[in-house]
Amino acid sequence: MDEYYSLGVGSVISFTLMGMRSRILSRIGLTGDWSQEVFMAIIALGVGFGVMPLLIYVAGSATLGRYEGANPARVYAAVYEGLKMGSGASFIVTFGPYGLYLAFKALRLWWRASARLA
């Protein structure tokens, strides 16, 4: 079921991604809302803990160049050591993808609520 929202200027936006996400997740056996949310949280946290430190290493190496002793293992070690010490930067790196997912959901709900009021 597609949902359409008008911006008032003759343009219409369709939000089919959330319906597509539900169809994809239901194909792998996740039919309940809670199971889909837990799956998405696990994916987002997996990206934060596993992929983000590697992306930071690649972006830093590409823009600033490699320095002596630079390798992905040191970036992972620094991020996880920062988590142990309570570093805000490490928490942003690891929990950032999940935070973006939650922010997107909140904005989508806000947009839906404002569309109902109009």
C-alpha beads as a LAMMPS data file, in Angstrom:
LAMMPS data file: protein, C-alpha beads

118 atoms
117 bonds

1 atom types
1 bond types

-500.0 500.0 xlo xhi
-500.0 500.0 ylo yhi
-500.0 500.0 zlo zhi

Masses

1 110.0

Atoms # bond

1 1 1 0.000 0.000 0.000
2 1 1 1.640 3.203 -1.165
3 1 1 1.177 6.398 0.758
4 1 1 1.198 9.742 -0.982
5 1 1 1.784 13.179 0.477
6 1 1 1.296 16.414 -1.396
7 1 1 3.590 19.373 -0.853
8 1 1 0.937 21.761 -2.094
9 1 1 2.790 22.807 -5.243
10 1 1 1.438 20.040 -7.415
11 1 1 4.153 17.579 -6.497
12 1 1 3.434 14.266 -4.853
13 1 1 5.909 12.192 -2.868
14 1 1 5.473 8.454 -2.497
15 1 1 6.854 6.559 0.467
16 1 1 7.190 3.062 -0.865
17 1 1 10.459 2.220 0.876
18 1 1 8.866 1.361 4.207
19 1 1 6.362 -0.957 2.511
20 1 1 9.183 -2.497 0.517
21 1 1 11.180 -2.987 3.722
22 1 1 8.238 -4.826 5.302
23 1 1 7.839 -7.060 2.260
24 1 1 11.544 -7.907 2.225
25 1 1 11.608 -8.666 5.940
26 1 1 8.438 -10.737 5.768
27 1 1 10.050 -12.867 3.058
28 1 1 12.790 -13.871 5.490
29 1 1 10.216 -14.728 8.152
30 1 1 10.021 -11.487 10.139
31 1 1 6.316 -10.721 10.035
32 1 1 5.744 -8.971 13.367
33 1 1 6.481 -5.304 13.944
34 1 1 8.713 -6.028 16.935
35 1 1 10.750 -8.638 15.100
36 1 1 11.298 -6.211 12.217
37 1 1 12.356 -3.428 14.604
38 1 1 14.785 -5.727 16.415
39 1 1 16.213 -6.865 13.075
40 1 1 16.699 -3.262 11.919
41 1 1 18.323 -2.364 15.262
42 1 1 20.723 -5.296 14.934
43 1 1 21.617 -4.248 11.385
44 1 1 22.176 -0.609 12.421
45 1 1 24.287 -1.581 15.429
46 1 1 26.236 -4.053 13.293
47 1 1 27.021 -1.266 10.850
48 1 1 28.051 0.999 13.722
49 1 1 30.283 -1.528 15.436
50 1 1 31.633 -3.301 12.356
51 1 1 31.604 -1.028 9.323
52 1 1 31.925 2.546 10.623
53 1 1 35.476 2.192 12.028
54 1 1 36.585 0.747 8.692
55 1 1 34.918 3.622 6.814
56 1 1 36.672 6.094 9.102
57 1 1 40.015 4.467 8.325
58 1 1 39.381 4.479 4.561
59 1 1 38.162 8.094 4.536
60 1 1 41.091 9.246 6.654
61 1 1 43.617 7.421 4.499
62 1 1 42.083 8.768 1.301
63 1 1 41.936 12.393 2.423
64 1 1 44.963 12.751 4.687
65 1 1 47.147 9.925 3.448
66 1 1 48.519 7.011 5.419
67 1 1 50.785 7.644 8.324
68 1 1 53.259 5.364 10.014
69 1 1 51.541 2.502 11.787
70 1 1 48.097 3.251 10.360
71 1 1 45.928 0.201 9.878
72 1 1 42.273 -0.718 10.368
73 1 1 43.038 -2.767 13.483
74 1 1 44.312 0.337 15.284
75 1 1 41.172 2.274 14.372
76 1 1 38.987 -0.549 15.718
77 1 1 41.114 -0.707 18.874
78 1 1 40.882 3.056 19.372
79 1 1 37.109 3.098 18.921
80 1 1 36.517 0.173 21.285
81 1 1 38.984 1.555 23.841
82 1 1 37.087 4.841 23.638
83 1 1 33.870 2.976 24.405
84 1 1 35.475 1.518 27.531
85 1 1 36.555 4.997 28.642
86 1 1 33.189 6.591 27.825
87 1 1 34.360 8.708 24.894
88 1 1 31.524 10.588 23.227
89 1 1 33.160 10.284 19.817
90 1 1 33.289 6.497 20.085
91 1 1 29.642 6.356 21.118
92 1 1 28.662 8.555 18.162
93 1 1 30.602 6.328 15.769
94 1 1 29.150 3.068 17.040
95 1 1 25.574 4.126 17.832
96 1 1 25.269 6.752 15.068
97 1 1 23.635 4.502 12.441
98 1 1 20.978 3.412 14.940
99 1 1 20.416 7.033 15.960
100 1 1 19.954 8.016 12.318
101 1 1 17.458 5.186 11.874
102 1 1 15.468 6.400 14.884
103 1 1 15.623 10.017 13.697
104 1 1 14.331 8.969 10.275
105 1 1 11.456 7.089 11.891
106 1 1 10.578 10.083 14.068
107 1 1 10.630 12.463 11.102
108 1 1 8.452 10.091 9.108
109 1 1 5.900 9.882 11.922
110 1 1 5.947 13.661 12.299
111 1 1 5.413 14.095 8.568
112 1 1 2.499 11.636 8.617
113 1 1 0.902 13.430 11.547
114 1 1 1.244 16.815 9.855
115 1 1 -0.253 15.396 6.642
116 1 1 -3.305 14.199 8.568
117 1 1 -3.807 17.647 10.057
118 1 1 -3.713 19.372 6.673

Bonds

1 1 1 2
2 1 2 3
3 1 3 4
4 1 4 5
5 1 5 6
6 1 6 7
7 1 7 8
8 1 8 9
9 1 9 10
10 1 10 11
11 1 11 12
12 1 12 13
13 1 13 14
14 1 14 15
15 1 15 16
16 1 16 17
17 1 17 18
18 1 18 19
19 1 19 20
20 1 20 21
21 1 21 22
22 1 22 23
23 1 23 24
24 1 24 25
25 1 25 26
26 1 26 27
27 1 27 28
28 1 28 29
29 1 29 30
30 1 30 31
31 1 31 32
32 1 32 33
33 1 33 34
34 1 34 35
35 1 35 36
36 1 36 37
37 1 37 38
38 1 38 39
39 1 39 40
40 1 40 41
41 1 41 42
42 1 42 43
43 1 43 44
44 1 44 45
45 1 45 46
46 1 46 47
47 1 47 48
48 1 48 49
49 1 49 50
50 1 50 51
51 1 51 52
52 1 52 53
53 1 53 54
54 1 54 55
55 1 55 56
56 1 56 57
57 1 57 58
58 1 58 59
59 1 59 60
60 1 60 61
61 1 61 62
62 1 62 63
63 1 63 64
64 1 64 65
65 1 65 66
66 1 66 67
67 1 67 68
68 1 68 69
69 1 69 70
70 1 70 71
71 1 71 72
72 1 72 73
73 1 73 74
74 1 74 75
75 1 75 76
76 1 76 77
77 1 77 78
78 1 78 79
79 1 79 80
80 1 80 81
81 1 81 82
82 1 82 83
83 1 83 84
84 1 84 85
85 1 85 86
86 1 86 87
87 1 87 88
88 1 88 89
89 1 89 90
90 1 90 91
91 1 91 92
92 1 92 93
93 1 93 94
94 1 94 95
95 1 95 96
96 1 96 97
97 1 97 98
98 1 98 99
99 1 99 100
100 1 100 101
101 1 101 102
102 1 102 103
103 1 103 104
104 1 104 105
105 1 105 106
106 1 106 107
107 1 107 108
108 1 108 109
109 1 109 110
110 1 110 111
111 1 111 112
112 1 112 113
113 1 113 114
114 1 114 115
115 1 115 116
116 1 116 117
117 1 117 118
